[in-house]
Amino acid sequence: MKKITSYIMFVMLMVTNPLFANDIYVTQSGASLTLDILQDGQNNTIGNSTTASASTGASTSLNIDQVGNSNVIKYQINGATYTGVINLTGNSNDVDLNCDSGNNNSSCGNVTANITMTGSSNDIDLDIGETSSAAGSTVNITGASGSDSNVVAATVDGVSAILTITVNGDTNNYLIDIDGDGDTIGHTLIHSHTGSIADVDITQSGVYDNMINLTTSGDNANIDIIQRD
């Protein structure tokens, strides 16, 4: 019988003084990982701009809740299947999530990601299928009422990319790039915007199957859409 051992390392710093932060760094390698994290406070990090948390294995499941302002999530996923839920409550939070970051077994074949924001001035950067295309991905990014001045940058390289962005707020900016193979239920984008200002750039590429279902509401929306076959 083959025994598969997972290795996971946490480095945590927790202090009660609100001037300091709760920092978590994760390095995991093995067959699968299920990880639940709750951080309540300000300036908390899961990885940072110089040292990302990373999981390498067949299956990764993350459930991350951050409550407070100026929190950071920087995470790299290398594996066949990723399922993740990220809930942000607060302002000026930064999320940088990469799936398939160059590892040889990091196909990120099936991806389900749900990111929910309640707050303003958040920065969401999501990259799926960086090295090899994802077979199927479903991504939902939702901003609750009053979510203003957020930036969402999503790059998805895959056969079937279902990306739904629904943000109820003002002065939000979306940069969307979906690229990969089309045909037989390929590229898909569903976008819903409610707010006064939206600057949206959408690029879909591939062979056939490009589809966009777009609903906007508010003033001064500037939307550029390019679809190529």
C-alpha positions in Angstrom: 0.0 0.0 0.0 1.4 3.4 -1.0 1.4 5.9 1.8 1.2 9.6 0.9 2.4 12.0 3.5 1.5 15.7 3.4 3.9 18.3 4.8 2.6 21.6 6.0 4.5 24.4 7.8 3.0 27.4 9.5 4.9 30.3 10.8 2.7 32.5 12.9 3.2 35.7 14.8 0.3 36.8 17.0 0.4 39.8 19.3 -2.4 41.7 21.0 -1.1 45.2 20.3 -3.2 46.5 17.4 -0.1 48.2 15.9 1.3 44.7 15.0 -0.1 42.0 12.8 -0.9 38.3 12.6 1.3 36.9 9.9 0.8 33.4 8.5 3.1 31.6 6.0 2.1 28.3 4.6 4.3 25.8 2.7 2.5 22.5 2.0 3.4 19.5 -0.2 1.5 16.3 -0.5 -1.7 14.7 -1.9 -4.2 17.1 -0.5 -4.8 20.1 1.8 -7.9 21.4 3.5 -7.1 24.7 5.2 -9.5 27.1 7.2 -8.1 30.5 8.3 -9.8 33.3 10.2 -7.9 36.6 10.8 -9.6 39.4 12.7 -7.8 42.7 12.9 -5.6 45.0 10.8 -2.5 44.5 8.7 -2.7 40.7 8.8 -1.0 38.6 6.1 -1.2 35.2 4.6 2.1 35.4 2.7 3.3 38.8 1.6 4.7 40.6 -1.4 8.1 38.9 -1.1 7.1 35.5 0.3 3.9 33.8 -0.9 2.2 31.0 0.8 2.2 27.9 -1.4 0.5 24.5 -1.7 1.7 21.8 -4.0 -0.4 18.6 -4.4 -3.3 17.0 -6.2 -6.1 18.8 -4.4 -6.2 22.1 -2.4 -9.2 23.5 -0.6 -8.9 26.9 1.1 -11.4 28.8 3.3 -10.0 32.2 4.3 -11.8 34.9 6.2 -10.1 38.3 6.9 -11.9 40.9 8.9 -10.3 44.3 9.2 -8.3 46.8 7.1 -5.1 46.5 5.1 -4.9 42.7 5.1 -2.9 40.7 2.5 -3.4 37.3 0.9 -0.7 36.1 -1.4 -1.1 32.4 -2.3 0.3 30.1 -5.0 -1.5 26.9 -5.9 0.2 24.1 -7.7 -2.0 21.1 -8.3 -4.8 19.5 -10.4 -7.8 20.7 -8.4 -8.4 23.9 -6.4 -11.5 24.9 -4.5 -11.4 28.2 -2.5 -13.5 30.6 -0.6 -12.2 34.0 0.4 -14.3 36.5 2.4 -13.0 40.0 2.9 -14.6 42.4 5.3 -12.9 45.8 5.5 -11.0 48.3 3.4 -7.7 48.4 1.5 -7.2 44.6 1.4 -4.9 43.0 -1.1 -5.5 39.5 -2.6 -3.0 37.9 -5.1 -4.0 34.4 -5.9 -2.1 32.3 -8.6 -3.1 28.9 -9.7 -0.5 26.9 -11.7 2.7 28.8 -11.0 5.2 26.8 -12.9 5.4 23.5 -11.1 5.5 20.5 -13.4 2.4 18.9 -11.9 0.5 22.1 -11.5 -2.2 21.8 -14.2 -4.9 23.5 -12.1 -7.3 21.4 -14.3 -10.4 22.2 -12.2 -10.8 25.4 -10.4 -13.7 26.8 -8.3 -13.0 30.1 -6.6 -15.4 32.4 -4.8 -14.2 35.8 -3.5 -16.6 38.1 -1.6 -15.8 41.7 -0.6 -17.6 44.0 1.9 -15.6 47.2 1.9 -13.7 49.6 -0.3 -10.4 50.1 -2.0 -9.6 46.4 -2.2 -7.2 45.0 -4.8 -8.0 41.5 -6.2 -5.5 39.9 -8.6 -6.4 36.4 -9.8 -4.4 34.3 -12.3 -5.5 30.8 -13.3 -3.7 28.6 -15.7 -0.5 30.5 -15.8 1.7 27.7 -17.2 -0.8 25.3 -18.7 -4.5 25.9 -19.5 -7.1 24.9 -17.0 -9.7 22.4 -18.3 -12.5 24.1 -16.4 -12.8 27.0 -14.1 -15.7 28.7 -12.3 -14.9 32.0 -10.6 -17.3 34.3 -8.7 -16.2 37.7 -7.5 -18.9 39.5 -5.5 -18.8 43.0 -3.9 -21.6 43.8 -1.4 -23.5 47.0 -1.4 -21.2 50.0 -0.7 -18.1 48.3 -2.1 -16.4 51.3 -3.7 -13.1 52.0 -5.5 -12.1 48.3 -5.8 -9.8 47.0 -8.5 -10.3 43.5 -9.9 -7.8 42.0 -12.3 -8.6 38.4 -13.5 -6.6 36.4 -16.0 -8.0 33.0 -16.8 -6.3 30.7 -19.4 -8.5 27.6 -19.9 -11.0 25.8 -22.1 -14.1 26.6 -20.1 -13.8 29.8 -18.1 -17.0 30.9 -16.3 -16.2 34.2 -14.7 -19.0 36.1 -12.9 -18.3 39.5 -11.4 -21.0 41.3 -9.5 -20.1 44.4 -7.5 -22.6 46.9 -6.0 -20.6 50.0 -5.6 -19.0 53.1 -7.2 -15.8 53.8 -9.0 -14.7 50.2 -9.4 -12.3 49.0 -12.1 -12.2 45.6 -13.7 -9.4 44.2 -16.0 -10.5 40.9 -17.4 -8.5 38.7 -19.8 -9.8 35.2 -20.7 -7.6 33.2 -23.1 -7.3 29.6 -24.1 -9.1 27.0 -26.2 -12.6 27.5 -27.4 -15.3 25.3 -28.9 -17.6 22.9 -27.1 -18.6 25.2 -24.3 -15.5 27.3 -24.2 -15.0 30.9 -23.1 -17.8 32.4 -21.0 -18.0 35.6 -19.1 -21.0 36.8 -17.0 -20.6 40.4 -15.8 -23.0 42.4 -13.7 -22.2 45.9 -12.5 -24.2 48.2 -10.3 -22.6 51.6 -9.5 -21.8 55.0 -10.9 -18.4 54.5 -12.5 -16.9 51.3 -14.0 -13.9 51.0 -16.3 -14.0 47.5 -17.7 -11.5 45.9 -20.2 -12.5 42.4 -21.4 -10.5 40.2 -23.7 -11.6 36.7 -24.8 -9.7 34.7 -27.3 -9.6 31.2 -28.8 -11.6 29.3 -31.5 -15.3 29.9 -31.3 -17.5 29.5 -28.2 -16.9 33.1 -27.0 -19.9 34.4 -25.1 -20.5 37.4 -22.9 -23.6 38.2 -20.8 -23.1 41.8 -19.6 -25.4 43.9 -17.4 -24.3 47.3 -16.2 -26.0 50.1 -14.3 -24.9 53.6 -13.3 -23.0 56.5 -14.9 -19.7 56.9 -16.8 -19.1 53.2 -17.6 -16.3 52.7 -20.0 -16.2 49.2 -21.3 -13.9 47.7 -24.0 -14.7 44.2 -25.2 -12.5 42.2 -27.7 -13.5 38.7 -28.9 -11.3 36.8 -31.3 -11.8 33.5 -33.1 
